[in-house]
């Protein structure tokens, strides 16, 4: 399967995947007008990884601001991880945030409420 | 030819402590550019990072909602115009206000929705947000998830204020104000 390597723009996050290491990284702001279009290839990559591979999947997130349609797309991603976790797959998320901005902590924390797989939120001074 | 009295306009802006205003057709890239200017203003004003993010986030949700609405109604450039203001009030709060042309019936429904959200406390707003987040996505809707308005209400430190001014029998100007 092909790895993702999407450069960040003003309104879309940077995305990199490493299939062999089982890691997906997302960083930056996410507020595209059409979030579903933007997130489609990312959701596709996760689907493929979970279907074709049996190793663990780890999401390393440094997302900052997300508009509500990005939040909706992100929830779809966490739902996929939750399903995989329920089937016994090893999945995990680590979300790093700048401690000066607690809004990012609130955002990550609200996602974590609906997830039962390992989901770490850690302050990471920029 | 009569010219516009720019000085009195400026005085009006200054008296109302308007940081940023826009009136006209709004595009995707314009939303981003004005958003960028807004971020810079807030940084220059030494706004708290959380307040700056709340103001930016409300601005994005309001303007993207206006774009999505105009697209869903098939409006042309003229009707897709937005009027946006970011200002400070006497209590040093930030005010984010945005308005657009709507079908009169949509405006009434929107106003009722805003009033319903304005009457909820933070816990009720969170529950409403989470319920909406779990709604199946409308296959025809490629854009919004119906969350924007609830998100704006959650971030506003005072209840949202909506207003509807009739234009003619069919249309009205809807405006929404949030406070940080």
Interface residues (C-beta under 8 A of the other chain):
Chain A: X10 X11 X31 X33 X34 X35 X36 X37 X65 X67 X68 X69 X71 X72 X75 X98 X100 X101 X102 X103
Chain B: X28 X31 X32 X36 X49 X50 X53 X54 X56 X57 X60 X61 X64 X67 X68 X133 X137 X142 X143 X144 X145 X147 X148 X151
